[in-house]
Amino acid sequence: MLKDFILPAQKFVFIAPEYNGSFPGILKVFLDAIPPEMNRGKKSALIGVSSGRAGNLRGMDHLTGILNYLGMHVHPNKLPISSVLSLMDAEGNFRDEITKTVLEKHAIDTVSY
């Protein structure tokens, strides 16, 4: 799996839900399982989601510190999405046009990063 998906990738998008004021531990376990030299110099973008007001800003800060320590470049424009459950329909699609527009802009910005 590492050779097929992680090693050839040059850019990553981390969508980090808020969990206990940060990001889920399973994401940290995932990052710990990858040899640091596999990700050194690669680029990443962060999207934080929460059911609260801050869009997991603190979790994105924590994750930024870890990714920088691993030698990855983190896109400076981190996207917090707050009250995520109220923005989605029953199938998990965003029904809020502003959120869709912001996500599309973030995707375009990070592709050129």
TIVO-2410 file (N, C-alpha, C; in nm, 3 decimals):
# residues 113
REC num residu      c1      c2      c3 atome chaine
REC   1      M   0.082  -0.119   0.000     N      A
REC   1      M   0.000   0.000   0.000    CA      A
REC   1      M   0.087   0.126   0.000     C      A
REC   2      L   0.191   0.130   0.082     N      A
REC   2      L   0.277   0.248   0.084    CA      A
REC   2      L   0.341   0.272  -0.052     C      A
REC   3      K   0.388   0.166  -0.115     N      A
REC   3      K   0.453   0.180  -0.246    CA      A
REC   3      K   0.354   0.221  -0.354     C      A
REC   4      D   0.228   0.181  -0.339     N      A
REC   4      D   0.127   0.210  -0.441    CA      A
REC   4      D   0.065   0.349  -0.429     C      A
REC   5      F   0.044   0.394  -0.305     N      A
REC   5      F  -0.031   0.517  -0.285    CA      A
REC   5      F   0.048   0.631  -0.222     C      A
REC   6      I   0.128   0.602  -0.123     N      A
REC   6      I   0.198   0.708  -0.049    CA      A
REC   6      I   0.325   0.753  -0.121     C      A
REC   7      L   0.408   0.659  -0.158     N      A
REC   7      L   0.537   0.693  -0.219    CA      A
REC   7      L   0.523   0.773  -0.348     C      A
REC   8      P   0.435   0.737  -0.442     N      A
REC   8      P   0.427   0.815  -0.566    CA      A
REC   8      P   0.358   0.951  -0.551     C      A
REC   9      A   0.279   0.969  -0.447     N      A
REC   9      A   0.205   1.094  -0.430    CA      A
REC   9      A   0.300   1.208  -0.392     C      A
REC  10      Q   0.278   1.324  -0.451     N      A
REC  10      Q   0.359   1.441  -0.419    CA      A
REC  10      Q   0.281   1.544  -0.337     C      A
REC  11      K   0.148   1.529  -0.334     N      A
REC  11      K   0.064   1.621  -0.260    CA      A
REC  11      K  -0.044   1.543  -0.186     C      A
REC  12      F  -0.079   1.592  -0.068     N      A
REC  12      F  -0.183   1.529   0.013    CA      A
REC  12      F  -0.282   1.635   0.058     C      A
REC  13      V  -0.407   1.596   0.072     N      A
REC  13      V  -0.509   1.679   0.133    CA      A
REC  13      V  -0.557   1.604   0.256     C      A
REC  14      F  -0.540   1.665   0.372     N      A
REC  14      F  -0.585   1.605   0.497    CA      A
REC  14      F  -0.715   1.674   0.538     C      A
REC  15      I  -0.821   1.597   0.547     N      A
REC  15      I  -0.949   1.648   0.598    CA      A
REC  15      I  -0.961   1.596   0.740     C      A
REC  16      A  -0.941   1.687   0.835     N      A
REC  16      A  -0.928   1.648   0.975    CA      A
REC  16      A  -1.050   1.689   1.055     C      A
REC  17      P  -1.130   1.592   1.097     N      A
REC  17      P  -1.241   1.625   1.185    CA      A
REC  17      P  -1.191   1.657   1.325     C      A
REC  18      E  -1.264   1.741   1.394     N      A
REC  18      E  -1.227   1.775   1.531    CA      A
REC  18      E  -1.258   1.655   1.622     C      A
REC  19      Y  -1.161   1.623   1.705     N      A
REC  19      Y  -1.179   1.515   1.801    CA      A
REC  19      Y  -1.107   1.553   1.929     C      A
REC  20      N  -1.181   1.573   2.036     N      A
REC  20      N  -1.126   1.613   2.165    CA      A
REC  20      N  -1.034   1.735   2.154     C      A
REC  21      G  -1.076   1.834   2.077     N      A
REC  21      G  -1.001   1.958   2.065    CA      A
REC  21      G  -0.882   1.951   1.972     C      A
REC  22      S  -0.865   1.845   1.899     N      A
REC  22      S  -0.753   1.833   1.806    CA      A
REC  22      S  -0.800   1.752   1.686     C      A
REC  23      F  -0.720   1.658   1.642     N      A
REC  23      F  -0.760   1.570   1.532    CA      A
REC  23      F  -0.755   1.426   1.582     C      A
REC  24      P  -0.819   1.333   1.512     N      A
REC  24      P  -0.827   1.195   1.561    CA      A
REC  24      P  -0.690   1.127   1.572     C      A
REC  25      G  -0.674   1.049   1.676     N      A
REC  25      G  -0.550   0.977   1.699    CA      A
REC  25      G  -0.516   0.880   1.588     C      A
REC  26      I  -0.616   0.827   1.521     N      A
REC  26      I  -0.589   0.731   1.413    CA      A
REC  26      I  -0.512   0.798   1.299     C      A
REC  27      L  -0.533   0.928   1.278     N      A
REC  27      L  -0.455   1.000   1.178    CA      A
REC  27      L  -0.309   1.009   1.221     C      A
REC  28      K  -0.285   1.032   1.349     N      A
REC  28      K  -0.147   1.034   1.401    CA      A
REC  28      K  -0.083   0.897   1.387     C      A
REC  29      V  -0.158   0.791   1.416     N      A
REC  29      V  -0.105   0.655   1.399    CA      A
REC  29      V  -0.068   0.630   1.253     C      A
REC  30      F  -0.153   0.674   1.162     N      A
REC  30      F  -0.125   0.661   1.019    CA      A
REC  30      F   0.006   0.731   0.983     C      A
REC  31      L   0.022   0.855   1.029     N      A
REC  31      L   0.144   0.930   0.999    CA      A
REC  31      L   0.267   0.864   1.062     C      A
REC  32      D   0.251   0.810   1.182     N      A
REC  32      D   0.362   0.743   1.250    CA      A
REC  32      D   0.403   0.614   1.179     C      A
REC  33      A   0.310   0.552   1.108     N      A
REC  33      A   0.338   0.425   1.041    CA      A
REC  33      A   0.416   0.442   0.911     C      A
REC  34      I   0.426   0.565   0.863     N      A
REC  34      I   0.496   0.592   0.737    CA      A
REC  34      I   0.636   0.640   0.769     C      A
REC  35      P   0.738   0.577   0.713     N      A
REC  35      P   0.874   0.627   0.736    CA      A
REC  35      P   0.885   0.774   0.694     C      A
REC  36      P   0.940   0.860   0.780     N      A
REC  36      P   0.943   1.004   0.751    CA      A
REC  36      P   1.008   1.039   0.617     C      A
REC  37      E   1.108   0.963   0.575     N      A
REC  37      E   1.174   0.996   0.447    CA      A
REC  37      E   1.080   0.980   0.328     C      A
REC  38      M   0.971   0.906   0.343     N      A
REC  38      M   0.875   0.889   0.234    CA      A
REC  38      M   0.796   1.017   0.208     C      A
REC  39      N   0.781   1.101   0.309     N      A
REC  39      N   0.700   1.222   0.295    CA      A
REC  39      N   0.781   1.350   0.294     C      A
REC  40      R   0.909   1.343   0.322     N      A
REC  40      R   0.993   1.463   0.329    CA      A
REC  40      R   0.989   1.538   0.196     C      A
REC  41      G   0.957   1.669   0.205     N      A
REC  41      G   0.953   1.754   0.087    CA      A
REC  41      G   0.820   1.754   0.013     C      A
REC  42      K   0.728   1.668   0.052     N      A
REC  42      K   0.598   1.664  -0.015    CA      A
REC  42      K   0.510   1.777   0.037     C      A
REC  43      K   0.407   1.808  -0.037     N      A
REC  43      K   0.317   1.918  -0.004    CA      A
REC  43      K   0.186   1.866   0.053     C      A
REC  44      S   0.124   1.948   0.137     N      A
REC  44      S  -0.004   1.908   0.195    CA      A
REC  44      S  -0.094   2.030   0.211     C      A
REC  45      A  -0.222   2.004   0.208     N      A
REC  45      A  -0.324   2.105   0.233    CA      A
REC  45      A  -0.415   2.052   0.343     C      A
REC  46      L  -0.468   2.141   0.424     N      A
REC  46      L  -0.551   2.099   0.538    CA      A
REC  46      L  -0.690   2.158   0.531     C      A
REC  47      I  -0.787   2.074   0.560     N      A
REC  47      I  -0.925   2.116   0.577    CA      A
REC  47      I  -0.970   2.062   0.712     C      A
REC  48      G  -1.016   2.150   0.797     N      A
REC  48      G  -1.065   2.110   0.929    CA      A
REC  48      G  -1.216   2.115   0.930     C      A
REC  49      V  -1.279   2.015   0.988     N      A
REC  49      V  -1.425   2.014   0.998    CA      A
REC  49      V  -1.466   1.990   1.143     C      A
REC  50      S  -1.572   2.057   1.182     N      A
REC  50      S  -1.625   2.037   1.317    CA      A
REC  50      S  -1.774   2.068   1.318     C      A
REC  51      S  -1.839   2.015   1.418     N      A
REC  51      S  -1.980   2.047   1.436    CA      A
REC  51      S  -1.994   2.176   1.516     C      A
REC  52      G  -1.884   2.224   1.571     N      A
REC  52      G  -1.884   2.349   1.648    CA      A
REC  52      G  -1.853   2.469   1.561     C      A
REC  53      R  -1.801   2.575   1.628     N      A
REC  53      R  -1.782   2.702   1.561    CA      A
REC  53      R  -1.645   2.723   1.498     C      A
REC  54      A  -1.542   2.652   1.541     N      A
REC  54      A  -1.406   2.687   1.500    CA      A
REC  54      A  -1.353   2.609   1.381     C      A
REC  55      G  -1.424   2.510   1.331     N      A
REC  55      G  -1.377   2.436   1.214    CA      A
REC  55      G  -1.247   2.363   1.238     C      A
REC  56      N  -1.223   2.321   1.362     N      A
REC  56      N  -1.102   2.248   1.401    CA      A
REC  56      N  -0.974   2.326   1.377     C      A
REC  57      L  -0.975   2.455   1.404     N      A
REC  57      L  -0.855   2.537   1.390    CA      A
REC  57      L  -0.739   2.484   1.475     C      A
REC  58      R  -0.768   2.448   1.599     N      A
REC  58      R  -0.662   2.398   1.688    CA      A
REC  58      R  -0.606   2.267   1.636     C      A
REC  59      G  -0.691   2.178   1.588     N      A
REC  59      G  -0.644   2.052   1.533    CA      A
REC  59      G  -0.558   2.071   1.410     C      A
REC  60      M  -0.594   2.169   1.325     N      A
REC  60      M  -0.512   2.197   1.207    CA      A
REC  60      M  -0.376   2.253   1.248     C      A
REC  61      D  -0.372   2.333   1.356     N      A
REC  61      D  -0.244   2.382   1.406    CA      A
REC  61      D  -0.158   2.266   1.456     C      A
REC  62      H  -0.218   2.175   1.531     N      A
REC  62      H  -0.144   2.057   1.580    CA      A
REC  62      H  -0.091   1.975   1.462     C      A
REC  63      L  -0.178   1.952   1.364     N      A
REC  63      L  -0.139   1.871   1.249    CA      A
REC  63      L  -0.030   1.942   1.168     C      A
REC  64      T  -0.038   2.074   1.156     N      A
REC  64      T   0.065   2.151   1.086    CA      A
REC  64      T   0.201   2.130   1.152     C      A
REC  65      G   0.206   2.135   1.283     N      A
REC  65      G   0.331   2.114   1.355    CA      A
REC  65      G   0.390   1.977   1.328     C      A
REC  66      I   0.306   1.876   1.326     N      A
REC  66      I   0.353   1.739   1.301    CA      A
REC  66      I   0.403   1.725   1.157     C      A
REC  67      L   0.326   1.778   1.062     N      A
REC  67      L   0.367   1.768   0.922    CA      A
REC  67      L   0.497   1.844   0.896     C      A
REC  68      N   0.512   1.961   0.959     N      A
REC  68      N   0.638   2.035   0.945    CA      A
REC  68      N   0.754   1.956   1.005     C      A
REC  69      Y   0.732   1.893   1.118     N      A
REC  69      Y   0.835   1.811   1.180    CA      A
REC  69      Y   0.877   1.696   1.087     C      A
REC  70      L   0.781   1.643   1.013     N      A
REC  70      L   0.810   1.533   0.920    CA      A
REC  70      L   0.873   1.584   0.790     C      A
REC  71      G   0.891   1.715   0.778     N      A
REC  71      G   0.956   1.771   0.660    CA      A
REC  71      G   0.863   1.800   0.545     C      A
REC  72      M   0.733   1.802   0.572     N      A
REC  72      M   0.636   1.832   0.467    CA      A
REC  72      M   0.607   1.982   0.463     C      A
REC  73      H   0.571   2.030   0.346     N      A
REC  73      H   0.532   2.169   0.329    CA      A
REC  73      H   0.380   2.176   0.342     C      A
REC  74      V   0.332   2.266   0.426     N      A
REC  74      V   0.189   2.280   0.449    CA      A
REC  74      V   0.141   2.409   0.384     C      A
REC  75      H   0.038   2.397   0.298     N      A
REC  75      H  -0.020   2.514   0.232    CA      A
REC  75      H  -0.066   2.613   0.340     C      A
REC  76      P  -0.032   2.740   0.326     N      A
REC  76      P  -0.066   2.837   0.432    CA      A
REC  76      P  -0.215   2.864   0.448     C      A
REC  77      N  -0.294   2.837   0.345     N      A
REC  77      N  -0.438   2.862   0.353    CA      A
REC  77      N  -0.508   2.737   0.402     C      A
REC  78      K  -0.530   2.730   0.533     N      A
REC  78      K  -0.602   2.617   0.591    CA      A
REC  78      K  -0.751   2.651   0.593     C      A
REC  79      L  -0.833   2.555   0.556     N      A
REC  79      L  -0.976   2.581   0.543    CA      A
REC  79      L  -1.054   2.520   0.660     C      A
REC  80      P  -1.109   2.603   0.749     N      A
REC  80      P  -1.195   2.552   0.855    CA      A
REC  80      P  -1.342   2.549   0.809     C      A
REC  81      I  -1.408   2.438   0.830     N      A
REC  81      I  -1.551   2.429   0.799    CA      A
REC  81      I  -1.624   2.402   0.930     C      A
REC  82      S  -1.699   2.500   0.974     N      A
REC  82      S  -1.771   2.492   1.100    CA      A
REC  82      S  -1.913   2.444   1.079     C      A
REC  83      S  -1.975   2.394   1.184     N      A
REC  83      S  -2.114   2.347   1.181    CA      A
REC  83      S  -2.140   2.258   1.060     C      A
REC  84      V  -2.048   2.166   1.036     N      A
REC  84      V  -2.050   2.086   0.914    CA      A
REC  84      V  -2.179   2.005   0.897     C      A
REC  85      L  -2.234   1.957   1.007     N      A
REC  85      L  -2.355   1.874   0.997    CA      A
REC  85      L  -2.474   1.952   0.945     C      A
REC  86      S  -2.481   2.080   0.978     N      A
REC  86      S  -2.593   2.161   0.931    CA      A
REC  86      S  -2.578   2.203   0.784     C      A
REC  87      L  -2.460   2.183   0.727     N      A
REC  87      L  -2.433   2.222   0.588    CA      A
REC  87      L  -2.456   2.108   0.490     C      A
REC  88      M  -2.484   1.988   0.543     N      A
REC  88      M  -2.494   1.869   0.458    CA      A
REC  88      M  -2.634   1.811   0.458     C      A
REC  89      D  -2.666   1.742   0.348     N      A
REC  89      D  -2.794   1.673   0.340    CA      A
REC  89      D  -2.779   1.531   0.395     C      A
REC  90      A  -2.885   1.452   0.388     N      A
REC  90      A  -2.885   1.317   0.445    CA      A
REC  90      A  -2.786   1.223   0.376     C      A
REC  91      E  -2.751   1.250   0.251     N      A
REC  91      E  -2.657   1.166   0.177    CA      A
REC  91      E  -2.511   1.209   0.197     C      A
REC  92      G  -2.489   1.317   0.275     N      A
REC  92      G  -2.353   1.363   0.299    CA      A
REC  92      G  -2.300   1.462   0.198     C      A
REC  93      N  -2.390   1.516   0.116     N      A
REC  93      N  -2.350   1.617   0.016    CA      A
REC  93      N  -2.371   1.756   0.074     C      A
REC  94      F  -2.282   1.849   0.040     N      A
REC  94      F  -2.300   1.986   0.085    CA      A
REC  94      F  -2.417   2.048   0.011     C      A
REC  95      R  -2.509   2.104   0.085     N      A
REC  95      R  -2.622   2.174   0.024    CA      A
REC  95      R  -2.601   2.326   0.029     C      A
REC  96      D  -2.500   2.368   0.102     N      A
REC  96      D  -2.469   2.510   0.117    CA      A
REC  96      D  -2.379   2.555   0.003     C      A
REC  97      E  -2.427   2.648  -0.080     N      A
REC  97      E  -2.353   2.693  -0.199    CA      A
REC  97      E  -2.224   2.766  -0.163     C      A
REC  98      I  -2.224   2.841  -0.055     N      A
REC  98      I  -2.102   2.913  -0.015    CA      A
REC  98      I  -1.992   2.813   0.021     C      A
REC  99      T  -2.027   2.710   0.094     N      A
REC  99      T  -1.929   2.607   0.130    CA      A
REC  99      T  -1.876   2.537   0.007     C      A
REC 100      K  -1.963   2.506  -0.088     N      A
REC 100      K  -1.918   2.444  -0.213    CA      A
REC 100      K  -1.819   2.534  -0.286     C      A
REC 101      T  -1.850   2.662  -0.293     N      A
REC 101      T  -1.763   2.758  -0.362    CA      A
REC 101      T  -1.627   2.768  -0.292     C      A
REC 102      V  -1.627   2.774  -0.160     N      A
REC 102      V  -1.502   2.784  -0.084    CA      A
REC 102      V  -1.418   2.658  -0.102     C      A
REC 103      L  -1.482   2.542  -0.101     N      A
REC 103      L  -1.409   2.416  -0.122    CA      A
REC 103      L  -1.349   2.409  -0.262     C      A
REC 104      E  -1.423   2.453  -0.362     N      A
REC 104      E  -1.372   2.454  -0.499    CA      A
REC 104      E  -1.253   2.549  -0.512     C      A
REC 105      K  -1.262   2.668  -0.451     N      A
REC 105      K  -1.151   2.763  -0.455    CA      A
REC 105      K  -1.028   2.706  -0.385     C      A
REC 106      H  -1.050   2.642  -0.271     N      A
REC 106      H  -0.939   2.583  -0.197    CA      A
REC 106      H  -0.872   2.473  -0.280     C      A
REC 107      A  -0.950   2.394  -0.349     N      A
REC 107      A  -0.895   2.288  -0.434    CA      A
REC 107      A  -0.811   2.349  -0.547     C      A
REC 108      I  -0.861   2.453  -0.608     N      A
REC 108      I  -0.787   2.518  -0.718    CA      A
REC 108      I  -0.658   2.580  -0.665     C      A
REC 109      D  -0.665   2.647  -0.549     N      A
REC 109      D  -0.546   2.709  -0.490    CA      A
REC 109      D  -0.439   2.606  -0.456     C      A
REC 110      T  -0.482   2.492  -0.403     N      A
REC 110      T  -0.385   2.393  -0.359    CA      A
REC 110      T  -0.327   2.312  -0.474     C      A
REC 111      V  -0.399   2.303  -0.584     N      A
REC 111      V  -0.344   2.232  -0.701    CA      A
REC 111      V  -0.223   2.307  -0.756     C      A
REC 112      S  -0.231   2.439  -0.755     N      A
REC 112      S  -0.120   2.519  -0.808    CA      A
REC 112      S  -0.008   2.538  -0.707     C      A
REC 113      Y  -0.025   2.491  -0.585     N      A
REC 113      Y   0.076   2.506  -0.479    CA      A
REC 113      Y   0.192   2.414  -0.502     C      A
***
